[in-house]
């Protein structure tokens, strides 16, 4: 959520953030990161040892796997590399 917020704000401005918060976000499940989810994501990131793979993405991968999600709303090759399908592809 924080990456989408930050990118939308930086690229499109506050009006777009408000639109996203009011229209798309209510359709999503927000998963708060607890210690266990953080540890799973950190372990994945440390195992991968890839310079540009973010901890945020690794935590997202773990949260998605736990929930059985196989499709991501993302524009990020790391998701496909981790075995997820991108929406619209």
PLY file of the C-alpha trace (Angstrom):
ply
format ascii 1.0
element vertex 89
property float x
property float y
property float z
element edge 88
property int vertex1
property int vertex2
end_header
0.00 0.00 0.00
2.74 2.47 0.89
4.57 1.99 -2.41
1.39 2.57 -4.42
0.56 5.64 -2.36
4.07 7.07 -2.77
4.27 6.39 -6.52
0.80 7.76 -7.18
1.50 10.88 -5.13
4.86 11.50 -6.80
3.75 10.82 -10.36
0.12 11.91 -10.43
-0.49 14.12 -7.39
-2.84 14.19 -4.44
-6.06 14.08 -6.44
-5.00 10.71 -7.87
-4.14 9.46 -4.36
-7.61 10.44 -3.16
-9.20 8.69 -6.17
-7.18 5.54 -5.44
-8.07 5.62 -1.75
-11.76 6.04 -2.54
-12.19 3.67 -5.48
-9.60 0.89 -5.73
-8.36 0.49 -2.18
-11.78 -0.48 -0.75
-11.78 -3.46 -3.14
-8.49 -4.74 -1.73
-7.60 -6.63 1.42
-5.04 -4.68 3.42
-2.66 -7.05 5.17
-0.75 -5.54 8.07
2.77 -6.83 8.51
3.33 -8.66 11.77
6.58 -10.13 13.04
6.07 -13.51 11.35
5.27 -12.01 7.94
8.23 -9.65 8.22
10.53 -12.57 9.09
9.29 -14.60 6.10
9.86 -11.66 3.76
13.28 -10.90 5.22
14.33 -14.55 4.87
13.23 -14.53 1.22
15.14 -11.31 0.53
18.28 -12.57 2.25
18.11 -15.89 0.40
17.68 -14.17 -2.98
20.53 -11.71 -2.35
19.48 -9.60 -5.35
20.53 -5.99 -5.27
17.26 -4.55 -6.59
14.77 -6.94 -4.96
13.03 -5.00 -2.21
12.03 -6.22 1.23
8.58 -4.76 0.51
8.18 -7.00 -2.54
9.41 -10.05 -0.60
6.90 -9.40 2.19
4.20 -8.99 -0.47
5.15 -12.32 -2.06
4.85 -14.08 1.28
1.52 -12.46 2.13
0.15 -13.41 -1.29
1.33 -17.01 -1.02
-0.23 -17.39 2.43
-3.57 -16.21 0.97
-3.32 -18.31 -2.18
-3.00 -15.31 -4.51
-1.33 -16.04 -7.82
-2.08 -12.77 -9.63
-0.66 -9.33 -8.81
-1.64 -5.79 -9.67
1.93 -4.70 -10.33
4.28 -3.37 -12.96
7.30 -5.18 -11.62
9.25 -8.05 -13.15
10.12 -9.30 -9.64
6.53 -10.52 -9.25
6.70 -12.62 -12.42
10.15 -13.86 -11.44
8.65 -14.99 -8.11
5.97 -16.96 -10.00
3.03 -14.55 -9.96
1.03 -13.52 -13.00
0.47 -9.82 -13.55
-3.11 -8.65 -14.05
-3.86 -7.84 -17.64
-1.17 -10.08 -19.11
0 1
1 2
2 3
3 4
4 5
5 6
6 7
7 8
8 9
9 10
10 11
11 12
12 13
13 14
14 15
15 16
16 17
17 18
18 19
19 20
20 21
21 22
22 23
23 24
24 25
25 26
26 27
27 28
28 29
29 30
30 31
31 32
32 33
33 34
34 35
35 36
36 37
37 38
38 39
39 40
40 41
41 42
42 43
43 44
44 45
45 46
46 47
47 48
48 49
49 50
50 51
51 52
52 53
53 54
54 55
55 56
56 57
57 58
58 59
59 60
60 61
61 62
62 63
63 64
64 65
65 66
66 67
67 68
68 69
69 70
70 71
71 72
72 73
73 74
74 75
75 76
76 77
77 78
78 79
79 80
80 81
81 82
82 83
83 84
84 85
85 86
86 87
87 88
